Amino acid sequence: MAPDDAPYLYVVMMDVDPDKEAEFNEIYDREHIPLLLQVPGVRRATRYATSTPGMPRYAAIYELDSPDVPGGEAFQKAADAGEWPHRVRPYTRNRRHVLYRRISGAP
């Protein structure tokens, strides 16, 4: 299957304290995403930012093989690895986690 055929999307949204924004982006791109991409069942990860009022500024979209991936031990271990838990997570807020199942366009 090609990455765009992923049957599930896991969307993680959050805001970060303005004075930690550069560090947030650097650690997210250099460390956090690469660790999560090593988890079996994670096909691809893409990050986005918005200026839409009332919505979390940042979103990461993970393409998954199974709805069980985010709750699995490998994903949780990767999410808690490295600098993320102590240098970034304490400065995030308005966190949202949403799992979507593909309902159209499936092969």
C-alpha positions in Angstrom: 0.0 0.0 0.0 1.1 3.5 -0.7 1.3 6.0 2.2 -1.8 7.8 0.9 -3.7 4.6 1.3 -3.4 4.6 5.1 -6.7 3.5 6.6 -6.3 5.7 9.8 -5.2 9.2 10.6 -4.1 10.2 14.1 -4.2 13.9 14.5 -2.4 15.5 17.5 -3.1 19.3 18.0 -1.6 21.6 20.5 -0.5 25.1 21.4 3.0 25.9 22.9 4.2 28.8 25.0 5.5 31.5 22.7 8.9 31.6 24.3 9.3 27.9 23.7 8.1 27.8 20.1 11.5 27.6 18.4 12.6 24.8 20.7 9.2 23.0 20.2 9.6 23.0 16.5 13.3 22.0 16.5 12.8 19.0 18.8 9.5 18.0 17.1 11.2 17.8 13.7 14.7 16.6 14.7 13.7 14.0 17.3 10.0 13.4 18.1 8.8 12.7 14.5 11.7 10.5 13.6 11.2 8.4 16.8 7.5 8.0 16.1 8.2 7.0 12.5 10.1 4.0 13.7 7.0 2.6 15.4 5.5 -0.3 13.4 2.2 0.8 11.8 3.2 4.5 11.5 3.6 5.2 7.8 4.1 8.9 7.6 3.9 12.0 9.7 3.3 15.6 8.5 3.1 18.8 10.6 1.0 21.8 10.0 0.4 25.2 11.6 -2.8 27.4 11.6 -3.8 30.9 12.5 -7.5 30.0 12.8 -8.8 31.6 16.0 -9.9 29.1 18.7 -7.9 26.2 17.2 -4.6 24.8 18.5 -1.8 26.4 16.4 0.0 23.1 15.6 -1.1 19.8 14.3 0.8 16.6 13.5 -1.0 14.1 11.3 0.2 10.5 11.5 -0.9 8.0 8.8 -1.5 4.6 10.5 -2.1 1.0 9.6 -4.3 0.3 12.6 -6.4 2.2 15.2 -4.4 0.4 17.9 -1.1 2.1 17.1 -1.3 5.2 19.2 -2.3 3.3 22.3 0.4 0.6 21.8 3.5 0.2 23.9 5.9 1.0 21.0 4.1 4.3 20.2 3.9 5.3 23.9 7.6 4.5 24.4 8.6 6.6 21.4 6.4 9.5 22.5 8.0 9.5 25.9 11.6 9.2 24.6 14.3 11.8 24.2 14.0 15.5 25.1 10.3 15.8 24.3 8.9 14.9 27.8 10.9 17.3 29.8 11.9 20.1 27.4 8.7 20.4 25.3 5.6 18.7 26.8 5.4 20.9 30.0 5.1 24.0 27.8 2.2 22.6 25.6 -1.5 23.2 26.2 -4.8 22.9 24.6 -3.8 19.4 23.5 -6.2 17.3 21.4 -5.8 13.8 20.0 -8.2 12.5 17.4 -8.3 9.2 15.5 -10.0 9.1 12.1 -10.9 6.1 10.1 -10.9 6.4 6.3 -14.4 6.1 4.9 -14.0 7.0 1.3 -11.3 6.9 -1.5 -10.2 3.5 -0.2 -8.6 1.2 -2.8 
